Amino acid sequence: MAEAMISVEVVYAAVDRQALLSVDVPVGSTVREALAASGIGAAFPELDLQQCPVGIFGKRESDPQTRVLENGDRIEIYRQLLADPKETRRLRAAKAAQAKKDQRAI
């Protein structure tokens, strides 16, 4: 008798390219097992699939080593942000305030 399988997606977006892979894994597979089975590590060798932060449908997964997948899950691999969004907004607001102040001085 054949082993029961489920279908999941693995997605990753690098700065310059992105990938969405469908993979069939045995029922009871964990997030990390599905990542290994997907082959995404070959397409993105910079990824450390045993340590990279991941989530399922936008919700960060705290223990991907033991989290068992369900049919249709989408595993998202996260990367570090290039800039802190709060700091970026603060700098943009300061720049706009300075421009407004300079405009009044004219």
N, C-alpha and C positions, 0 to 999 in steps of 0.2 A: 504494500500500500504506500502511495506517495505521501510525502510529508506535506502537511497543510501550509499554505503560503499566504502572506498578506502583501499588499502593494503600498509602498510609502514613497514620498518624494524627498529629495535632499536638495537644498538650495544654498547657493553661496554667491555673493557679489563682491568681487575684488574692485579695486579702483578702476581698472581698465576693461574688465570683462565679467561676465556672470555665467552661472550654470544652474540648470534645473534638471535633475536626473530622477527618473523613475526606477525604483529597484524593488524586486520581489525578495522578501526575506521570510524565513520560517516563523510561524506563530510562536510568540514568546521571545522574540529577538529584542535586544535592548537598543537604545539610541546609538551607542558607540559601535555595536556590532553592525548596525545598518550603515553607519558611516564607512566602516571598513569595506563592507560588501558593495557599496556604491561605486568605488573606484575614484572618488573625487580627489583623493590624495595624489593620484597620478597627474590629474589636470592642474592641481594647485599644490606643488611640492612644498610651498612655504607654510602650509597648514600643518599644525601638530594635532592630528585627529584625536589623540588621547587627552589633550589638555584644552583645546579650543572651546570657548563658550558657545553653547547651543541652546536652542529653544524649539518649542513646537507651537506652530501657529501664533508666533509673536510673544509667547510666554516663556521666559527664561527657565530652563530646566536645571534644577539644583543638583540632581544626581543622575547624569546620563548613563553612568555605568550600570545602574539597576533599573532605570525607567523602561518598562516594557511597552512596546509600540502597539498601536491599534491600526487596523486597516484604514488607509486614507490619510494617516498623519503626514504632516509636512515638517521635516526637520530643517531648521534654519541655522546656519553656521554664522556666528557674529564675528566681526573684526573690531579692532580698536578704533575709536573715533579719532579723526585727525585734529579736531579742535573741540574744546568744551563748549557746548551750545550756549550755556549761560554767560561764559566769558566773551564769546563772539557777539552776543546781543549787547552786553555791557559796552564793549568797544564801539559797536555800531552806533549806539545811543549817544555815547560821549562825542563821537565824531560829528553826528548830526547836531548836537547842542553847540559844539564849537563852530560849525559852519553857520548856524543861526546867529550866534554871537558876532562872528566876523561880518555877516551881512548887515547887521544893525550898526556896526561901527563905520560903515561906508557912508 
